[in-house]
């Protein structure tokens, strides 16, 4: 009951009977009347107020005892109650404060953890998005790379690698089929001439037009590819009879030979030469079929172009060699497989070397040294003669520059120029640039043209030759007498030298009329202020007769065969060649 508590026992009328305090129990000598605890209708309750004998307000609880005629009242000072509960309240508030701090810390930690997780999730999501974007880019790049690796960028057809893979796949199926498969190679005739004369952009547009026409002319089951340059290939699949190929090949040749009306403002007509190899008769694998179709294609070119030819296993080795040379000549020019040999011209007045003629050879990796007779004609037919001529010009200038740098006395170095090169109005500019680049003078070079340059329309050729003469470059007419030109035709041309064809020199000893013709040519040429060179001199008798006829210079095996640059250098240092 605490220090201020007390217990009262009252009668039912509210009269005090006894009182218990912390000091002990006492009976009331002077009973007090406490009516507030004797309500009429209540058996128990709470009361707040001042009790007799107590200090301050009390909080009392009273209850009527069942089956007994008295009421029990228990009281305690309100201040003491508050005091005891205050300590508890402080403890509670302390506990609540601690819990609040703990909860606040936990909540802050939870919020921080949540935010960190959210940040991590966002970073993870961003990383996933970045990875997804990277994967998409990689897939796109992979797809683009596959496209670039599989298709020709110019025509959109399969390139060589993809075409060969598709052919190999089809041949696997063909081995289990009774149907026939044909591989066709097509090459555009004289395409290089179109490229060189109209420009590469026109050539590219023509190739695109050819590819579109080729694509629409074959069946959907067939495979079409561009093998490089102006060469295409078609795998014809699932033919019922081998003879069915004739109709398809004829259709392709006819379609591709029709005019192309608007190629950058030009109407161009070009024909294909096609070669066909049959699986499995002509080969069991892609490499063999391609090689045989290629050989048949070049056979078509030799047989007149604008046609198709089936591979014939009886093609002789010489034909096979010619096929390989024609196919490999463009790479030979690009890869510097060509070399120059040099044959001296000797002045008959003093037997000093007065000039050199550069003669091109092909140092073939398989066939050894190939001579011009084996590849010049095919270069002219294929349009490569311009590229070949440009290579010779550059090689001559480079060789003269090397000799000059070594202190070797220079003589004019002559080289042949083709009719197609003379159609190039910038030829003089090109040569002048080469001379400038190599530190040479115009007198260090001499150009030789053939009579074929004078048979064709010569207006452009004469203009180019005039430009060259104005630069100080001497011009010679090679193989004079082998064609239809005469001195009267060439007297107004910018020519300073005439080379008498070897066919006259061969007969000068045995035929009197030939000797007379040679003497007349020399006399008339001198009258036109032209020097005369006799080529193909192989005997002392020929040399003597030419000297007696007044010939200025000679060249031929009797004095020196064409030699490599190292031996030509020795001849230049030697300076003279005395006949023996």
ZAVEXPA-944354 format. One record per residue (C-alpha): x, y, z; residue number from 0. Coordinates in steps of 0.05 Angstrom, whole numbers, plus 5000, padded with zeros to 4 digits. Layout:
N
xx; yy; zz; mikol
X; Y; Z; NUM
...
***
This chain:
580
xx; yy; zz; mikol
5000; 5000; 5000; 0
5062; 5045; 5002; 1
5079; 5098; 5053; 2
5014; 5137; 5045; 3
4967; 5079; 5036; 4
4912; 5056; 5083; 5
4857; 5004; 5088; 6
4789; 5020; 5119; 7
4736; 4971; 5141; 8
4668; 5005; 5142; 9
4599; 4985; 5161; 10
4546; 4983; 5108; 11
4525; 5053; 5131; 12
4595; 5081; 5119; 13
4616; 5083; 5193; 14
4690; 5067; 5203; 15
4702; 5002; 5241; 16
4777; 4994; 5234; 17
4836; 5024; 5197; 18
4902; 4992; 5174; 19
4962; 5036; 5157; 20
5035; 5019; 5146; 21
5044; 5027; 5222; 22
4993; 4973; 5236; 23
4918; 4958; 5249; 24
4877; 5001; 5295; 25
4805; 5001; 5317; 26
4769; 5067; 5315; 27
4756; 5097; 5382; 28
4719; 5153; 5350; 29
4687; 5124; 5288; 30
4685; 5167; 5227; 31
4629; 5169; 5178; 32
4652; 5160; 5106; 33
4587; 5162; 5066; 34
4623; 5167; 4998; 35
4639; 5094; 5003; 36
4568; 5072; 5019; 37
4529; 5086; 4955; 38
4460; 5061; 4952; 39
4465; 5022; 4887; 40
4539; 5007; 4880; 41
4576; 4948; 4910; 42
4645; 4973; 4887; 43
4679; 5034; 4857; 44
4735; 5085; 4854; 45
4740; 5150; 4892; 46
4788; 5207; 4890; 47
4794; 5259; 4946; 48
4821; 5275; 5016; 49
4810; 5223; 5071; 50
4811; 5239; 5145; 51
4880; 5231; 5174; 52
4914; 5233; 5106; 53
4956; 5286; 5072; 54
4939; 5304; 5003; 55
4891; 5272; 4955; 56
4881; 5197; 4957; 57
4858; 5148; 4906; 58
4813; 5097; 4938; 59
4779; 5034; 4915; 60
4721; 5005; 4955; 61
4683; 4940; 4951; 62
4625; 4911; 4991; 63
4643; 4842; 5018; 64
4593; 4789; 4998; 65
4558; 4753; 5056; 66
4590; 4803; 5106; 67
4561; 4868; 5133; 68
4620; 4913; 5118; 69
4657; 4950; 5063; 70
4732; 4947; 5049; 71
4766; 5011; 5025; 72
4838; 5011; 5000; 73
4871; 5079; 4987; 74
4939; 5108; 4969; 75
4965; 5178; 4958; 76
4960; 5201; 4887; 77
5028; 5234; 4889; 78
5060; 5168; 4912; 79
5024; 5131; 4857; 80
5049; 5181; 4806; 81
5118; 5176; 4835; 82
5122; 5100; 4831; 83
5092; 5101; 4761; 84
5139; 5158; 4741; 85
5200; 5113; 4750; 86
5165; 5060; 4710; 87
5146; 5113; 4659; 88
5217; 5136; 4653; 89
5240; 5065; 4644; 90
5185; 5054; 4593; 91
5203; 5119; 4557; 92
5276; 5099; 4560; 93
5258; 5032; 4531; 94
5212; 5064; 4480; 95
5267; 5114; 4462; 96
5318; 5059; 4455; 97
5269; 5019; 4414; 98
5255; 5080; 4372; 99
5329; 5091; 4361; 100
5337; 5018; 4345; 101
5277; 5019; 4299; 102
5301; 5085; 4267; 103
5370; 5055; 4257; 104
5339; 4991; 4230; 105
5293; 5032; 4185; 106
5351; 5075; 4161; 107
5392; 5012; 4149; 108
5334; 4981; 4113; 109
5323; 5043; 4071; 110
5397; 5047; 4056; 111
5399; 4973; 4039; 112
5337; 4981; 3997; 113
5367; 5041; 3961; 114
5432; 5004; 3952; 115
5395; 4944; 3925; 116
5355; 4991; 3880; 117
5420; 5022; 3856; 118
5449; 4953; 3844; 119
5386; 4932; 3809; 120
5388; 4994; 3765; 121
5462; 4983; 3751; 122
5447; 4910; 3736; 123
5389; 4931; 3691; 124
5433; 4983; 3657; 125
5487; 4930; 3650; 126
5437; 4881; 3621; 127
5412; 4934; 3573; 128
5483; 4951; 3554; 129
5500; 4878; 3545; 130
5436; 4867; 3505; 131
5454; 4927; 3461; 132
5524; 4900; 3453; 133
5498; 4832; 3435; 134
5451; 4863; 3384; 135
5509; 4903; 3356; 136
5552; 4841; 3353; 137
5496; 4803; 3320; 138
5487; 4860; 3270; 139
5562; 4864; 3258; 140
5565; 4789; 3251; 141
5507; 4790; 3201; 142
5541; 4847; 3164; 143
5607; 4811; 3164; 144
5574; 4748; 3139; 145
5541; 4787; 3084; 146
5607; 4821; 3065; 147
5642; 4754; 3068; 148
5589; 4718; 3027; 149
5565; 4768; 2975; 150
5598; 4811; 2923; 151
5589; 4884; 2943; 152
5582; 4908; 2871; 153
5531; 4860; 2843; 154
5499; 4829; 2904; 155
5514; 4759; 2877; 156
5550; 4705; 2917; 157
5625; 4717; 2919; 158
5676; 4663; 2900; 159
5681; 4635; 2971; 160
5606; 4629; 2983; 161
5594; 4604; 2912; 162
5645; 4548; 2921; 163
5614; 4529; 2988; 164
5544; 4526; 2958; 165
5569; 4486; 2898; 166
5603; 4436; 2946; 167
5538; 4429; 2985; 168
5497; 4417; 2921; 169
5547; 4366; 2896; 170
5538; 4326; 2960; 171
5465; 4321; 2943; 172
5480; 4308; 2870; 173
5518; 4245; 2888; 174
5453; 4215; 2913; 175
5412; 4241; 2854; 176
5400; 4215; 2784; 177
5395; 4285; 2757; 178
5450; 4324; 2722; 179
5489; 4384; 2748; 180
5529; 4433; 2704; 181
5579; 4486; 2723; 182
5584; 4545; 2675; 183
5637; 4599; 2674; 184
5624; 4663; 2636; 185
5672; 4719; 2619; 186
5655; 4785; 2584; 187
5693; 4793; 2519; 188
5738; 4855; 2515; 189
5711; 4882; 2581; 190
5779; 4912; 2598; 191
5775; 4954; 2535; 192
5708; 4983; 2559; 193
5738; 4995; 2628; 194
5799; 5031; 2601; 195
5763; 5072; 2548; 196
5699; 5092; 2586; 197
5724; 5089; 2657; 198
5718; 5041; 2715; 199
5653; 5071; 2739; 200
5621; 5052; 2673; 201
5651; 4983; 2678; 202
5622; 4975; 2748; 203
5553; 4995; 2724; 204
5559; 4947; 2666; 205
5577; 4890; 2713; 206
5517; 4906; 2756; 207
5471; 4906; 2695; 208
5500; 4840; 2671; 209
5490; 4809; 2740; 210
5417; 4831; 2741; 211
5405; 4802; 2672; 212
5441; 4738; 2691; 213
5401; 4731; 2756; 214
5334; 4738; 2719; 215
5355; 4689; 2664; 216
5367; 4628; 2708; 217
5321; 4586; 2750; 218
5310; 4599; 2824; 219
5343; 4532; 2840; 220
5408; 4551; 2805; 221
5466; 4585; 2840; 222
5497; 4648; 2811; 223
5563; 4680; 2833; 224
5614; 4731; 2813; 225
5683; 4700; 2814; 226
5721; 4766; 2806; 227
5732; 4819; 2753; 228
5685; 4806; 2694; 229
5679; 4731; 2708; 230
5614; 4699; 2731; 231
5594; 4628; 2747; 232
5528; 4590; 2747; 233
5514; 4522; 2777; 234
5455; 4492; 2740; 235
5421; 4441; 2784; 236
5375; 4382; 2774; 237
5372; 4376; 2698; 238
5333; 4316; 2672; 239
5378; 4308; 2611; 240
5448; 4336; 2597; 241
5422; 4363; 2530; 242
5376; 4410; 2569; 243
5438; 4452; 2583; 244
5444; 4472; 2510; 245
5380; 4512; 2512; 246
5397; 4546; 2578; 247
5468; 4563; 2555; 248
5443; 4590; 2488; 249
5392; 4632; 2525; 250
5444; 4661; 2573; 251
5492; 4678; 2517; 252
5437; 4711; 2476; 253
5409; 4750; 2535; 254
5477; 4776; 2558; 255
5495; 4795; 2486; 256
5435; 4843; 2478; 257
5453; 4917; 2482; 258
5455; 4952; 2549; 259
5420; 5017; 2529; 260
5436; 5065; 2586; 261
5501; 5053; 2623; 262
5519; 5122; 2648; 263
5495; 5152; 2582; 264
5527; 5099; 2538; 265
5496; 5043; 2498; 266
5543; 4984; 2506; 267
5541; 4916; 2473; 268
5584; 4862; 2501; 269
5583; 4786; 2491; 270
5601; 4730; 2539; 271
5646; 4671; 2527; 272
5622; 4611; 2567; 273
5652; 4545; 2587; 274
5613; 4486; 2616; 275
5636; 4427; 2658; 276
5590; 4369; 2674; 277
5586; 4334; 2742; 278
5611; 4280; 2751; 279
5638; 4268; 2682; 280
5687; 4327; 2683; 281
5703; 4327; 2757; 282
5680; 4303; 2825; 283
5697; 4364; 2866; 284
5689; 4440; 2862; 285
5762; 4454; 2846; 286
5765; 4406; 2787; 287
5698; 4429; 2758; 288
5719; 4502; 2764; 289
5785; 4490; 2730; 290
5753; 4451; 2672; 291
5696; 4502; 2663; 292
5750; 4556; 2662; 293
5789; 4519; 2609; 294
5726; 4510; 2566; 295
5711; 4584; 2573; 296
5779; 4603; 2545; 297
5769; 4553; 2489; 298
5705; 4592; 2472; 299
5746; 4656; 2468; 300
5795; 4624; 2420; 301
5739; 4597; 2377; 302
5707; 4665; 2364; 303
5677; 4691; 2429; 304
5603; 4702; 2442; 305
5591; 4627; 2448; 306
5593; 4569; 2497; 307
5637; 4507; 2496; 308
5635; 4443; 2536; 309
5698; 4419; 2569; 310
5737; 4370; 2526; 311
5786; 4326; 2563; 312
5826; 4319; 2498; 313
5851; 4391; 2501; 314
5925; 4384; 2487; 315
5979; 4410; 2535; 316
5996; 4468; 2489; 317
5924; 4492; 2491; 318
5923; 4483; 2567; 319
5987; 4525; 2573; 320
5956; 4580; 2530; 321
5894; 4578; 2573; 322
5935; 4586; 2636; 323
5976; 4642; 2607; 324
5915; 4681; 2585; 325
5882; 4673; 2653; 326
5945; 4691; 2692; 327
5970; 4749; 2650; 328
5931; 4803; 2690; 329
5962; 4778; 2755; 330
6031; 4775; 2723; 331
6027; 4849; 2706; 332
6002; 4867; 2776; 333
6053; 4822; 2812; 334
6114; 4845; 2772; 335
6127; 4777; 2741; 336
6149; 4813; 2677; 337
6222; 4829; 2664; 338
6258; 4869; 2611; 339
6314; 4844; 2566; 340
6356; 4893; 2525; 341
6384; 4888; 2455; 342
6435; 4939; 2433; 343
6433; 4980; 2369; 344
6501; 4991; 2338; 345
6522; 5050; 2296; 346
6555; 5023; 2232; 347
6600; 5084; 2226; 348
6640; 5069; 2289; 349
6607; 5006; 2320; 350
6589; 5044; 2382; 351
6525; 5026; 2418; 352
6477; 5081; 2398; 353
6415; 5055; 2432; 354
6379; 4998; 2467; 355
6312; 4966; 2454; 356
6273; 4940; 2514; 357
6238; 4873; 2501; 358
6190; 4847; 2553; 359
6192; 4775; 2579; 360
6147; 4739; 2629; 361
6184; 4703; 2685; 362
6129; 4651; 2696; 363
6133; 4612; 2761; 364
6113; 4547; 2726; 365
6134; 4554; 2653; 366
6198; 4593; 2663; 367
6216; 4650; 2615; 368
6157; 4663; 2568; 369
6172; 4703; 2505; 370
6127; 4758; 2476; 371
6101; 4716; 2419; 372
6064; 4674; 2471; 373
6027; 4731; 2506; 374
6028; 4797; 2467; 375
5972; 4775; 2420; 376
5928; 4752; 2477; 377
5942; 4818; 2513; 378
5917; 4856; 2452; 379
5855; 4812; 2447; 380
5837; 4818; 2520; 381
5851; 4893; 2525; 382
5910; 4883; 2572; 383
5958; 4913; 2522; 384
5950; 4982; 2552; 385
5966; 4958; 2622; 386
6025; 4918; 2594; 387
6050; 4979; 2556; 388
6045; 5023; 2618; 389
6086; 4972; 2657; 390
6140; 4972; 2603; 391
6143; 5049; 2603; 392
6152; 5051; 2678; 393
6203; 4995; 2678; 394
6244; 5029; 2623; 395
6246; 5094; 2662; 396
6264; 5058; 2727; 397
6321; 5021; 2692; 398
6350; 5083; 2660; 399
6347; 5118; 2728; 400
6385; 5060; 2761; 401
6439; 5062; 2707; 402
6444; 5137; 2713; 403
6451; 5132; 2789; 404
6509; 5082; 2779; 405
6545; 5128; 2731; 406
6532; 5084; 2670; 407
6533; 5124; 2605; 408
6462; 5126; 2579; 409
6438; 5115; 2508; 410
6365; 5123; 2484; 411
6323; 5065; 2508; 412
6268; 5046; 2459; 413
6203; 5010; 2474; 414
6141; 4993; 2433; 415
6076; 5031; 2441; 416
6011; 4997; 2419; 417
5956; 5029; 2376; 418
5910; 5028; 2437; 419
5960; 5069; 2477; 420
5962; 5121; 2422; 421
5887; 5131; 2431; 422
5903; 5159; 2500; 423
5908; 5235; 2492; 424
5946; 5239; 2558; 425
6002; 5192; 2537; 426
6052; 5249; 2528; 427
6034; 5276; 2597; 428
6044; 5208; 2629; 429
6112; 5198; 2597; 430
6134; 5268; 2617; 431
6113; 5254; 2688; 432
6152; 5189; 2688; 433
6214; 5226; 2662; 434
6206; 5278; 2717; 435
6196; 5226; 2772; 436
6259; 5188; 2751; 437
6303; 5248; 2737; 438
6310; 5233; 2663; 439
6310; 5276; 2600; 440
6267; 5264; 2538; 441
6328; 5242; 2499; 442
6336; 5182; 2545; 443
6275; 5149; 2515; 444
6252; 5129; 2445; 445
6183; 5105; 2425; 446
6172; 5053; 2370; 447
6105; 5045; 2336; 448
6084; 4992; 2285; 449
6051; 5002; 2218; 450
5985; 4978; 2248; 451
5981; 5046; 2282; 452
5978; 5078; 2213; 453
5926; 5032; 2182; 454
5871; 5050; 2232; 455
5843; 5122; 2235; 456
5906; 5159; 2254; 457
5881; 5229; 2273; 458
5887; 5218; 2348; 459
5952; 5178; 2339; 460
5984; 5235; 2300; 461
5964; 5286; 2353; 462
5996; 5243; 2408; 463
6059; 5232; 2367; 464
6065; 5307; 2354; 465
6059; 5320; 2429; 466
6114; 5270; 2442; 467
6160; 5300; 2389; 468
6150; 5369; 2418; 469
6174; 5341; 2485; 470
6239; 5319; 2450; 471
6225; 5245; 2449; 472
6247; 5209; 2385; 473
6197; 5164; 2350; 474
6214; 5104; 2307; 475
6172; 5063; 2259; 476
6182; 4989; 2274; 477
6177; 4931; 2224; 478
6174; 4978; 2164; 479
6158; 4939; 2100; 480
6116; 4885; 2134; 481
6052; 4924; 2127; 482
6019; 4969; 2075; 483
6050; 5036; 2092; 484
6098; 5071; 2046; 485
6149; 5127; 2054; 486
6101; 5174; 2019; 487
6048; 5159; 2072; 488
6095; 5171; 2131; 489
6135; 5230; 2106; 490
6090; 5280; 2143; 491
6089; 5240; 2208; 492
6133; 5260; 2267; 493
6179; 5200; 2256; 494
6255; 5205; 2261; 495
6275; 5132; 2251; 496
6254; 5074; 2206; 497
6268; 5002; 2225; 498
6270; 4956; 2165; 499
6233; 4891; 2178; 500
6275; 4829; 2189; 501
6240; 4794; 2130; 502
6280; 4840; 2082; 503
6345; 4829; 2119; 504
6337; 4753; 2115; 505
6332; 4756; 2039; 506
6384; 4810; 2026; 507
6439; 4758; 2010; 508
6399; 4710; 1967; 509
6352; 4756; 1929; 510
6378; 4813; 1887; 511
6312; 4849; 1885; 512
6309; 4849; 1961; 513
6377; 4883; 1963; 514
6353; 4935; 1915; 515
6290; 4948; 1956; 516
6331; 4955; 2020; 517
6379; 5004; 1987; 518
6320; 5044; 1959; 519
6287; 5048; 2028; 520
6352; 5072; 2059; 521
6362; 5125; 2005; 522
6291; 5151; 2008; 523
6291; 5153; 2085; 524
6355; 5194; 2085; 525
6322; 5240; 2036; 526
6266; 5250; 2087; 527
6318; 5264; 2142; 528
6304; 5198; 2176; 529
6354; 5149; 2205; 530
6350; 5076; 2185; 531
6358; 5016; 2231; 532
6361; 4945; 2205; 533
6336; 4892; 2254; 534
6347; 4817; 2252; 535
6420; 4819; 2229; 536
6448; 4750; 2241; 537
6506; 4744; 2191; 538
6568; 4782; 2173; 539
6547; 4784; 2099; 540
6482; 4820; 2119; 541
6521; 4870; 2160; 542
6569; 4884; 2103; 543
6514; 4895; 2052; 544
6476; 4941; 2098; 545
6538; 4982; 2112; 546
6550; 4988; 2037; 547
6478; 5009; 2026; 548
6487; 5066; 2076; 549
6446; 5037; 2134; 550
6457; 5078; 2198; 551
6447; 5026; 2253; 552
6437; 4951; 2260; 553
6413; 4904; 2314; 554
6409; 4829; 2316; 555
6438; 4765; 2343; 556
6502; 4774; 2303; 557
6521; 4831; 2348; 558
6483; 4813; 2412; 559
6421; 4774; 2431; 560
6372; 4808; 2480; 561
6404; 4804; 2549; 562
6383; 4817; 2621; 563
6399; 4884; 2653; 564
6464; 4860; 2686; 565
6494; 4840; 2618; 566
6465; 4901; 2584; 567
6501; 4943; 2636; 568
6567; 4910; 2617; 569
6554; 4926; 2544; 570
6540; 4999; 2560; 571
6606; 5004; 2598; 572
6640; 4969; 2540; 573
6608; 5022; 2493; 574
6627; 4987; 2428; 575
6613; 4920; 2395; 576
6664; 4901; 2342; 577
6637; 4849; 2292; 578
6678; 4786; 2288; 579
***
